[in-house]
Amino acid sequence: MTYAKRPTMARPKIKTEATTLKMSPEIRDLWERCAEQEHRSLTNMFEVMVREHAKKLCLAPAATVITAQPINPKNQQK
């Protein structure tokens, strides 16, 4: 029996950052229920809510900052 290959998910082009949030249990419950109702992860629901609120305030994302990577002396060209 042959199975079809599942398509692989594309990786984000920009690295994500981990953040810790403190909130009341009531807000956490609302956040979870909103995400569940829209079939979203908590992370995705948070991103959608922030983008919608920023749009109401006429805010656009700042330019992406690219940080310089430390140079490894072993890989340096001569």
Order of alpha helices (4+ residues) and beta strands (2+ residues): alpha-alpha
